[in-house]
C-alpha cells in the first residue's frame, strides 16, 4: 500500500507543481482574508481569542479550496478508473490524497502564519512558534484525513463546490475548537497555558478517530 | 469468460439485460450496436469498474463482483478516456501505471518504442495529437501484459499506418482474449470469432462471426 500511495503522491505533487492550482489559490485566499480583517476590524493588532479565531477560521476556509480540488485531476482525467483497474489497495489513494493535502496545508501555513504575524498579530509570533507548530501539524493531520474522505465523497457529485464545505465544515468543528483553544493563550503571550496538553490531546484523538474512519470506509466510497 | 443473463441498471434505467455469451481463451468477441445500446457499459462491467446487478459474469476465473480482485490487474482497458494525466509526460504516465501494476520500469521504454513514441515520450500529454494520445493509451492498457483486452474503438484517431503498428499489441496477433467494441461492422466481424449484437441494452444476437452477414449486423443500426 505504501508503494502505491507513494506513486500517487509523487504524481499529485508533480501535477500541482506544474498546474499550481491548489496551493497558490489557498495562499492567495488566506492573505486576502488577512488583509480584509486588517482593514475591516479597524484595529492595529489582535491577540488572544479573536486572533486565534481569525487565524483558524481563515485556515479552515482555505482548506476547503484545497479539498475541493483534491480529486479534480482524478475526476477530470479518469485517474480513479486507472487506479481501480490496478491490483492495489484502494486505501492507498486516500493515504496519498491525505498526505498531499497535508503538504498543501503546511506549504500554505509557511506563508500564512508569518503574514498573520505581520498584518494582524499583536504579541510576538516568534515566541509562540515552538508550541504553535505542533498545534498546526496536529490540526493539519485531522484536516487532511477528513478532507481526503470528503473530497472523494464529493468527487462524483455535480455540486461538489457546495457539497465539500457542507460536509467538511461541520465535521471539523471539534478540530476548530481544539486548535483555536490551544492557540488562544499563545496569541496573548502566554506560552505555558495549563490547558494546552488537554487541547493537544483532543486534536490527537480527533486525528486518530478520523484516520481510522477513513481507512475503514474509503474502499466503499470508491465502489460503484 | 462467461456471461449468463447479465444485467446492469443506472437507477431505474436498464442499460444491459439478458446478455449471454461465452468466450474461449485467445478468442475475440466483437460487440456491435448503435449508440446507447450498452456496449460501453458491458466493457466497464467486465473491467470491474461497474457492478453487475443480475445474472452471472465470470471473467478470468473470477465471479463478478464478488471476486473482482481476481480480475483486476489482468485486464487491459482501453475506453473513450485514455486514462492519462495531461500535465504529465507520456513516460511519467506510463511509469505511474507501471508502479500501480508492479511492472518493471524497463517495460515503459519497451512499450513507448512499440507504439512509436520514444521521441515524444518526454512531452506533456496535453501537447500530443489525438492519435499520439491514443497510441500512448494503448501502451498504458497493455503495459502489464493483460490476459484480457477490453477495447472500445481502439483505432479511433489512428491513421492506417499507426493502426497497423499497434496490431501486435491489441490486434489478433497479440494472442490475447479480446472484447472489441466498434462501429466498423465489416472490420469488426473480420477479426472476431464471436459477434454480440446489442439493441437498447438487450441482446439481439450472439453468434459465431462467420455465420453473421454484414446486412444482419447493420440491422442493429436501423
Interface residues (C-beta under 8 A of the other chain):
Chain A: X3 X4 X7 X8 X10 X11 X14 X15 X18 X19 X73 X77 X78 X79 X81 X82 X83 X84 X85 X86 X87 X88 X223 X224
Chain B: X47 X48 X49 X50 X51 X69 X72 X73 X74 X75 X77 X79 X81 X82 X83 X84 X85 X86 X87 X88 X92 X96 X97 X99 X100 X101 X102 X124 X140
